[in-house]
């Protein structure tokens, strides 16, 4: 079995990707310092897969610790790099924290990967790199606009760092996955997104409102130039997203990359407004949501959704779960957490 290092393996997308990697025959290890994650995610992965995952509690911003890890953990075939902070409002409030954490960690792991002859690297990027795109749906060739938040800038800069690194290290191969809004949970309801403090992403806010943890959901703006005035997003089920990472790593390890630097969009290919997402949740779960309309929120992009043609043709991937499944699995996970 090929051995894959997943950084941020205890996080939301990382933990679901561990499940998909294992189900497709990979051996996996994790690095996660639990800054925004829980060990319980790996415990759930073990329940689902029957495989105990080794996690190394390392701060990837510590170059010496990263170097020591690669000296002791040998025979790694590829890296999927998730580990990063991801809250738009937090990045606006504390940009230096985001620049240091997200970029220094990337630099350290790239340098160590190259020194240890690890040739295959999948990077967790984001649709936030597009900013307020001038065309929809966005393709991989859509010109990047100014990012709307420091978080978005860290992804733009991270992509540039990898592009320059790929140029000077042609022996390595990179796929950068620009994904849209991951939502939902594993069908078992044993694992899902664990918000820290007050959630900032729409679907956890929806589910916490439905279960009573939050009194009311605020829709930030209803005066945008969209079908109902609320922002447009492309939601993708987290297990579909996880599978795309597995397919990206298979693509690299089977030497199918025609260049050593490839960018691929991952989304459902559909744009849903915030209000449409709310109504989809209500329809899928028969739960009525208490929500109000508020003002616009700093850092929010008006509308963005993906053209996923390249993911389909290059990776042989396409999402299989619709928005109702996304909302239902998210709700089942919320109810499961409330029982614990």
CORTA-V787183 format. One record per residue. N is the residue number from 0. RES is the residue in one letter. BURIAL is 1 if it has 16 or more other ideal C-beta (glycine too) atoms within 10 Angstrom, else 0. Layout:
BEGIN
N;RES;BURIAL / N;RES;BURIAL
END
This chain:
BEGIN
0;X;0 / 1;X;1 / 2;X;0 / 3;X;1 / 4;X;1 / 5;X;1 / 6;X;1 / 7;X;1 / 8;X;1 / 9;X;1 / 10;X;1 / 11;X;1 / 12;X;1 / 13;X;1 / 14;X;1 / 15;X;1 / 16;X;1 / 17;X;1 / 18;X;1 / 19;X;1 / 20;X;1 / 21;X;1 / 22;X;0 / 23;X;0 / 24;X;0 / 25;X;1 / 26;X;0 / 27;X;1 / 28;X;1 / 29;X;1 / 30;X;1 / 31;X;1 / 32;X;1 / 33;X;0 / 34;X;0 / 35;X;1 / 36;X;1 / 37;X;0 / 38;X;0 / 39;X;0 / 40;X;1 / 41;X;1 / 42;X;1 / 43;X;1 / 44;X;1 / 45;X;0 / 46;X;0 / 47;X;1 / 48;X;1 / 49;X;0 / 50;X;0 / 51;X;0 / 52;X;1 / 53;X;0 / 54;X;1 / 55;X;1 / 56;X;0 / 57;X;1 / 58;X;1 / 59;X;1 / 60;X;1 / 61;X;0 / 62;X;1 / 63;X;0 / 64;X;1 / 65;X;1 / 66;X;0 / 67;X;0 / 68;X;1 / 69;X;1 / 70;X;0 / 71;X;0 / 72;X;0 / 73;X;0 / 74;X;0 / 75;X;1 / 76;X;1 / 77;X;1 / 78;X;1 / 79;X;1 / 80;X;1 / 81;X;1 / 82;X;1 / 83;X;1 / 84;X;1 / 85;X;1 / 86;X;1 / 87;X;1 / 88;X;0 / 89;X;1 / 90;X;1 / 91;X;1 / 92;X;0 / 93;X;0 / 94;X;0 / 95;X;0 / 96;X;0 / 97;X;1 / 98;X;1 / 99;X;0 / 100;X;1 / 101;X;1 / 102;X;1 / 103;X;0 / 104;X;1 / 105;X;1 / 106;X;1 / 107;X;1 / 108;X;1 / 109;X;1 / 110;X;0 / 111;X;1 / 112;X;1 / 113;X;1 / 114;X;0 / 115;X;0 / 116;X;0 / 117;X;1 / 118;X;1 / 119;X;1 / 120;X;1 / 121;X;1 / 122;X;1 / 123;X;1 / 124;X;1 / 125;X;1 / 126;X;1 / 127;X;1 / 128;X;1 / 129;X;1 / 130;X;1 / 131;X;0 / 132;X;1 / 133;X;0 / 134;X;0 / 135;X;1 / 136;X;1 / 137;X;1 / 138;X;1 / 139;X;1 / 140;X;0 / 141;X;1 / 142;X;0 / 143;X;0 / 144;X;0 / 145;X;0 / 146;X;1 / 147;X;1 / 148;X;1 / 149;X;1 / 150;X;1 / 151;X;1 / 152;X;1 / 153;X;1 / 154;X;1 / 155;X;1 / 156;X;1 / 157;X;1 / 158;X;1 / 159;X;0 / 160;X;0 / 161;X;1 / 162;X;0 / 163;X;0 / 164;X;1 / 165;X;1 / 166;X;0 / 167;X;0 / 168;X;1 / 169;X;0 / 170;X;0 / 171;X;1 / 172;X;1 / 173;X;1 / 174;X;1 / 175;X;1 / 176;X;1 / 177;X;1 / 178;X;1 / 179;X;1 / 180;X;1 / 181;X;1 / 182;X;1 / 183;X;1 / 184;X;1 / 185;X;1 / 186;X;1 / 187;X;0 / 188;X;1 / 189;X;1 / 190;X;1 / 191;X;1 / 192;X;1 / 193;X;1 / 194;X;1 / 195;X;0 / 196;X;0 / 197;X;0 / 198;X;1 / 199;X;1 / 200;X;1 / 201;X;1 / 202;X;1 / 203;X;1 / 204;X;1 / 205;X;1 / 206;X;1 / 207;X;1 / 208;X;1 / 209;X;1 / 210;X;0 / 211;X;0 / 212;X;1 / 213;X;1 / 214;X;0 / 215;X;0 / 216;X;1 / 217;X;0 / 218;X;1 / 219;X;1 / 220;X;1 / 221;X;1 / 222;X;0 / 223;X;1 / 224;X;0 / 225;X;1 / 226;X;0 / 227;X;0 / 228;X;0 / 229;X;1 / 230;X;1 / 231;X;1 / 232;X;1 / 233;X;1 / 234;X;1 / 235;X;1 / 236;X;1 / 237;X;1 / 238;X;1 / 239;X;1 / 240;X;1 / 241;X;1 / 242;X;1 / 243;X;1 / 244;X;1 / 245;X;1 / 246;X;1 / 247;X;1 / 248;X;1 / 249;X;1 / 250;X;1 / 251;X;1 / 252;X;1 / 253;X;0 / 254;X;0 / 255;X;0 / 256;X;1 / 257;X;0 / 258;X;0 / 259;X;1 / 260;X;1 / 261;X;1 / 262;X;1 / 263;X;1 / 264;X;1 / 265;X;1 / 266;X;1 / 267;X;1 / 268;X;1 / 269;X;1 / 270;X;1 / 271;X;1 / 272;X;1 / 273;X;1 / 274;X;1 / 275;X;1 / 276;X;1 / 277;X;1 / 278;X;1 / 279;X;1 / 280;X;1 / 281;X;1 / 282;X;0 / 283;X;1 / 284;X;1 / 285;X;0 / 286;X;0 / 287;X;0 / 288;X;1 / 289;X;0 / 290;X;1 / 291;X;0 / 292;X;0 / 293;X;0 / 294;X;0 / 295;X;0 / 296;X;0 / 297;X;0 / 298;X;1 / 299;X;1 / 300;X;1 / 301;X;1 / 302;X;1 / 303;X;1 / 304;X;1 / 305;X;1 / 306;X;1 / 307;X;1 / 308;X;0 / 309;X;1 / 310;X;1 / 311;X;0 / 312;X;0 / 313;X;1 / 314;X;1 / 315;X;0 / 316;X;1 / 317;X;0 / 318;X;1 / 319;X;0 / 320;X;1 / 321;X;0 / 322;X;1 / 323;X;0 / 324;X;1 / 325;X;1 / 326;X;1 / 327;X;1 / 328;X;1 / 329;X;1 / 330;X;1 / 331;X;1 / 332;X;1 / 333;X;1 / 334;X;0 / 335;X;0 / 336;X;1 / 337;X;0 / 338;X;0 / 339;X;0
END
